[in-house]
């Protein structure tokens, strides 16, 4: 509409004034609806051509979109395992800090496992004390066996020496008996040493390993007990939390609620522009937005990033061949925008839907002295007609409450 009015002021109106003032033709007499086309055909034709060209320049070099939102991510409140709720520490819409407890599951089985591990540690400690006492007994038995062996050895050596000197006080049978008894004593010494070594292995290897296993089981049980309490990972607000004591929570089938981070979606907007604007939407470009959650306000923005792929072309491998005809919507160029002046979007709730205009800015290019005259004029026209789109956004901002509250029945 603005383009048509503007072009009419440059074409149809001068043509009409020429015929009215200089040719003396009057509206309703010489000029009427039946002769208006013939009389103003050149002006109407030029107006239509100029309007079409102006609209094309405006919408191409200063694209607009209604697909603007401040997307934000939420965190699902989940426990690592399922269980029955024992206690809830927060309420819905409550602000929490990172590390604050949210709810706790019943831990009867985990407490029992921890208590079993503690009793196992005590049992192993008692076995260590018993084995230590048995080692003293084994040392005494070894000393006794060694003393008996030494006594028998001395008797055997004495009897053998007397026999070798030909003494009649010693018979061959006595020497044989002492030799057999010496072998028995040696066996007793070996058995005592083996028993002592077994006790030492039990003290040094077996019982410490059992104690370490019991301690690991206790640590695992205590870890499982700690996991029963779910904490907030970041600062945020609790939403959709309807837990009550006794409810069943399952990490797959039934999450506990949603945590909205405090900085989620703040001061960052995503806009989807038509693909034809791919060569115009650039990082560092200037834009403006108007949101329904903050009417009568146009906020200047800067494009901080442009996604270099189009989401609709994403391919996920499957067992079916891709048919481009079934791809659906062509997709948009995704641009990320932030306010030029800090604080202007602080009161816009995350998730708000907005309108956006992006503007082509050729001021730096126009400062190039080697730029040709025609090119310079064209770039001036491109920068100037952006005012038309800017005016349109402001009028839409003024009409938005009327359209929403009156014409749509809300």
C-alpha positions in Angstrom: 0.0 0.0 0.0 2.8 2.5 0.9 4.6 1.6 -2.3 1.5 2.2 -4.4 0.7 5.5 -2.7 4.3 6.6 -3.1 4.5 5.6 -6.8 1.1 7.3 -7.4 2.5 10.6 -6.1 5.2 10.4 -8.7 3.2 9.2 -11.7 -0.7 9.3 -11.5 -1.0 12.5 -9.5 1.3 14.6 -11.8 -0.5 13.2 -14.8 -3.9 14.1 -13.4 -2.8 17.6 -12.4 -1.4 18.2 -15.9 -4.7 17.4 -17.4 -6.7 19.2 -14.8 -4.7 22.4 -14.5 -3.1 22.9 -17.9 -5.6 21.2 -20.2 -8.6 22.4 -18.3 -10.2 19.0 -18.0 -12.6 18.5 -15.1 -13.3 15.4 -13.0 -16.8 14.1 -13.7 -17.0 15.9 -17.0 -14.1 15.3 -19.3 -12.5 12.9 -16.8 -14.6 10.1 -15.3 -14.3 6.4 -14.5 -14.9 5.5 -18.2 -12.1 7.7 -19.5 -9.6 7.5 -16.6 -7.7 4.7 -18.2 -7.4 6.4 -21.5 -6.5 9.8 -20.0 -4.1 8.5 -17.3 -2.9 5.3 -19.0 0.7 6.4 -19.0 0.7 7.4 -15.4 -1.2 4.2 -14.3 1.2 2.0 -16.3 4.3 3.8 -14.9 2.8 3.6 -11.4 2.2 -0.2 -11.7 5.8 -0.7 -13.0 7.4 1.5 -10.4 5.3 -0.1 -7.6 6.3 -3.6 -8.7 10.0 -2.6 -8.9 9.8 -0.8 -5.5 8.1 -3.8 -3.8 10.7 -6.1 -5.2 13.6 -4.0 -4.0 12.1 -3.5 -0.6 11.3 -7.2 0.1 14.5 -8.5 -1.4 17.0 -6.1 0.2 15.1 -5.6 3.4 13.4 -9.0 4.1 10.8 -9.5 6.8 9.5 -12.5 8.6 6.9 -13.4 11.2 8.8 -16.6 12.2 10.7 -15.1 15.1 11.0 -16.5 18.6 13.3 -16.7 21.6 13.7 -20.4 21.8 15.0 -21.8 25.1 15.9 -25.3 26.4 14.4 -26.9 29.4 15.9 -29.5 31.7 13.9 -32.5 32.5 13.9 -33.3 36.3 14.7 -37.0 36.4 16.2 -39.4 38.9 18.9 -41.9 37.7 16.7 -44.8 38.8 13.0 -45.4 39.5 11.4 -45.4 42.9 8.8 -44.1 45.2 9.0 -40.4 46.3 9.8 -40.1 50.0 10.0 -36.3 50.2 9.6 -33.2 48.0 11.6 -30.1 48.8 10.2 -27.6 46.3 7.0 -26.4 44.9 5.8 -25.5 41.4 7.1 -22.1 40.0 9.7 -21.9 42.8 13.1 -20.4 42.0 16.0 -22.7 42.9 19.8 -22.4 42.9 22.3 -24.9 41.5 22.7 -27.7 44.1 19.3 -27.2 45.8 17.5 -30.5 46.5 14.3 -31.0 44.6 13.0 -34.4 45.8 14.1 -37.6 47.3 13.2 -41.2 46.6 12.7 -44.0 49.2 16.0 -45.7 49.9 15.1 -48.7 52.1 16.9 -51.3 49.9 19.9 -49.1 49.4 20.1 -48.5 53.2 19.9 -52.2 53.7 22.7 -52.8 51.2 24.8 -50.2 53.0 24.2 -51.8 56.4 25.1 -55.2 55.0 28.3 -53.9 53.7 29.1 -52.3 57.1 28.5 -55.6 58.8 30.7 -57.4 56.3 33.5 -55.0 57.1 33.1 -55.6 60.8 33.1 -59.4 60.1 36.3 -59.1 58.1 37.9 -56.9 60.9 36.9 -59.6 63.4 38.4 -62.3 61.2 41.6 -60.3 61.0 41.8 -60.1 64.7 41.2 -63.9 65.0 43.9 -64.6 62.4 46.3 -62.3 64.2 45.8 -64.3 67.4 46.1 -67.6 65.5 49.4 -66.4 64.1 50.8 -66.2 67.6 49.6 -69.7 68.3 51.1 -70.9 65.0 54.4 -69.3 65.9 54.4 -71.1 69.3 53.5 -74.4 67.6 56.4 -73.9 65.1 58.8 -73.1 68.0 57.7 -76.2 69.8 58.1 -78.4 66.7 61.5 -76.9 66.0 62.6 -77.6 69.7 61.4 -81.2 69.4 63.2 -81.6 66.1 66.4 -80.2 67.6 66.1 -82.5 70.7 65.6 -85.5 68.5 68.4 -84.4 66.2 70.8 -84.2 69.1 69.8 -87.6 70.4 70.2 -89.1 66.9 73.7 -87.5 66.5 74.8 -88.8 70.0 73.5 -92.3 69.4 75.1 -92.4 65.9 78.4 -91.3 67.3 78.4 -94.0 70.0 77.4 -96.6 67.4 80.3 -95.5 65.2 82.8 -95.9 68.1 81.5 -99.5 68.6 79.8 -98.9 71.9 77.7 -101.9 73.1 75.3 -99.4 74.8 73.7 -98.5 71.5 72.0 -100.9 69.2 71.2 -100.5 65.5 67.5 -100.6 66.3 67.8 -97.5 68.6 69.5 -95.6 65.8 66.8 -96.5 63.4 64.1 -95.5 65.8 65.7 -92.1 66.4 66.1 -91.6 62.6 62.4 -92.3 62.1 61.4 -90.0 65.0 63.7 -87.3 63.4 61.7 -87.5 60.2 58.5 -87.2 62.1 59.8 -84.1 63.9 60.8 -82.6 60.6 57.3 -83.2 59.3 55.9 -81.4 62.3 58.2 -78.5 61.7 57.1 -78.4 58.0 53.4 -78.6 59.0 53.8 -75.8 61.5 55.6 -73.6 58.9 52.9 -74.3 56.3 50.2 -73.4 58.8 52.0 -70.2 59.7 52.4 -69.3 56.0 48.7 -70.0 55.4 47.8 -67.6 58.2 50.2 -65.0 56.8 48.6 -65.3 53.4 45.2 -64.9 55.0 46.3 -61.8 56.9 48.1 -60.3 54.0 45.9 -61.2 51.0 42.6 -62.9 51.6 41.1 -60.9 54.5 42.3 -57.5 53.1 40.8 -58.4 49.8 37.5 -59.3 51.4 37.6 -56.0 53.4 38.3 -54.0 50.2 35.3 -55.7 48.5 33.1 -55.0 51.4 34.3 -51.3 51.5 33.6 -51.0 47.8 30.1 -52.4 48.3 29.6 -49.9 51.0 30.8 -47.0 48.8 28.5 -48.2 46.0 25.5 -48.4 48.4 26.3 -44.9 49.7 26.6 -43.6 46.2 23.2 -45.1 45.3 21.8 -43.5 48.5 23.1 -40.1 47.3 21.5 -40.6 43.9 18.1 -40.9 45.6 18.1 -37.1 46.1 17.8 -35.1 42.9 19.4 -31.7 42.9 19.1 -28.7 40.6 21.9 -28.6 38.1 21.6 -24.9 37.3 19.8 -21.8 38.6 16.2 -21.7 37.3 12.5 -22.1 38.0 10.6 -25.3 38.7 7.7 -25.9 36.3 5.1 -28.7 35.9 6.2 -30.3 39.2 3.2 -32.3 40.6 5.0 -34.8 42.7 3.6 -35.9 46.0 4.9 -38.3 48.6 4.3 -41.8 47.5 4.3 -41.1 43.8 6.3 -43.5 41.5 9.0 -41.8 39.4 10.5 -43.6 36.4 13.3 -42.0 34.3 11.7 -43.4 31.1 7.9 -43.4 31.7 7.3 -40.6 34.1 9.7 -37.6 34.6 9.2 -35.5 37.7 8.9 -32.1 36.1 10.8 -29.4 34.2 13.5 -27.0 35.2 13.7 -23.8 33.2 17.2 -22.2 33.4 17.3 -18.6 34.6 19.1 -17.4 31.5 17.3 -19.6 29.0 16.2 -17.7 25.9 17.0 -14.3 27.3 18.2 -11.6 24.9 18.6 -14.0 22.0 16.1 -14.4 19.2 16.0 -16.8 16.2 14.4 -15.6 12.9 13.6 -17.7 9.9 13.9 -15.8 6.6 12.9 -17.0 3.2 15.7 -18.7 1.2 15.7 -16.0 -1.4 17.3 -13.8 1.3 20.3 -16.0 1.7 22.6 -13.5 -0.1 21.2 -10.5 1.9 21.1 -11.9 5.5 24.7 -11.5 6.8 26.4 -11.6 10.2 26.6 -8.1 11.6 23.5 -6.9 9.7 20.9 -4.6 11.3 17.4 -5.7 12.1 14.3 -4.7 14.1 11.8 -6.9 15.9 8.3 -6.3 17.4 6.9 -8.8 19.8 3.3 -9.5 20.9 4.4 -9.7 24.5 5.8 -6.1 24.3 3.4 -4.2 21.9 4.0 -0.6 20.7 7.8 -1.2 20.9 10.2 -1.7 18.0 13.6 -3.0 19.2 16.8 -2.6 17.1 18.7 -5.8 16.8 22.0 -7.0 15.3 22.4 -10.3 13.5 25.1 -12.1 15.4 25.1 -15.4 13.5 23.6 -17.0 10.5 23.2 -20.8 10.3 25.1 -22.0 7.2 22.7 -24.9 6.6 18.9 -25.2 6.0 17.2 -27.5 8.5 14.7 -28.9 6.1 17.5 -30.5 4.1 18.6 -32.6 7.1 19.0 -36.3 6.2 18.7 -39.1 8.7 19.8 -42.5 7.2 17.0 -45.1 7.1 16.0 -48.2 5.1 14.0 -46.0 2.7 15.3 -44.1 -0.3 15.0 -40.3 -0.2 12.3 -38.8 -2.4 12.8 -35.0 -2.7 9.2 -34.5 -3.6 8.1 -35.6 -0.2 10.5 -33.3 1.6 7.8 -30.9 2.5 8.3 -27.2 3.3 11.4 -25.6 1.7 12.8 -24.4 5.0 14.2 -21.0 6.0 17.5 -19.2 6.6 18.0 -19.2 10.4 19.5 -16.0 11.8 20.4 -15.3 15.5 19.8 -11.8 16.7 20.6 -9.9 19.9 19.6 -6.4 21.0 21.9 -3.5 20.0 21.2 -1.8 23.3 21.4 -4.1 26.4 18.3 -4.4 28.5 15.7 -3.7 25.9 14.6 -7.3 25.7 14.9 -8.2 29.4 11.1 -8.0 29.9 10.2 -10.1 26.9 9.4 -13.7 28.2 11.4 -16.5 26.5 9.3 -18.2 23.8 7.6 -15.0 22.6 6.6 -14.9 19.0 7.7 -11.7 17.1 8.0 -10.0 13.7 11.3 -9.0 12.3 12.7 -6.8 9.6 16.3 -7.1 8.4 17.9 -4.2 6.6 20.6 -4.0 4.0 23.3 -1.5 5.0 25.5 -0.1 2.2 27.0 3.0 3.9 30.5 1.6 4.0 30.3 0.5 0.3 29.1 3.9 -0.7 32.3 5.4 0.7 34.4 3.6 -1.9 35.6 6.3 -4.4 35.9 3.8 -7.2 32.2 3.0 -7.1 30.4 3.9 -10.4 27.6 6.5 -10.6 24.8 4.0 -11.5 25.9 1.6 -8.8 26.1 4.5 -6.3 22.5 5.7 -7.2 21.2 2.1 -6.9 22.7 1.6 -3.5 21.3 4.9 -2.3 17.9 3.8 -3.5 18.2 0.4 -1.7 19.2 2.1 1.6 16.4 4.7 1.3 13.5 2.4 0.5 14.3 0.5 3.8 12.3 3.4 5.4 9.2 2.0 3.8 9.6 -1.4 5.6 10.6 0.3 8.9 7.4 2.4 8.7 5.3 -0.7 8.0 6.7 -2.5 11.0 5.8 0.4 13.2 2.3 0.6 11.9 1.9 -3.1 12.5 3.1 -2.5 16.0 0.4 0.1 16.6 -2.3 -2.0 15.1 -1.3 -5.3 16.8 -3.4 -4.7 20.0 -6.4 -3.7 17.9 -6.1 -6.7 15.7 -5.5 -9.1 18.6 -8.1 -7.8 21.1 -10.9 -6.7 18.7 -10.8 -8.5 15.4 -9.7 -11.9 16.7 -12.0 -11.9 19.7 -9.3 -12.2 22.4 
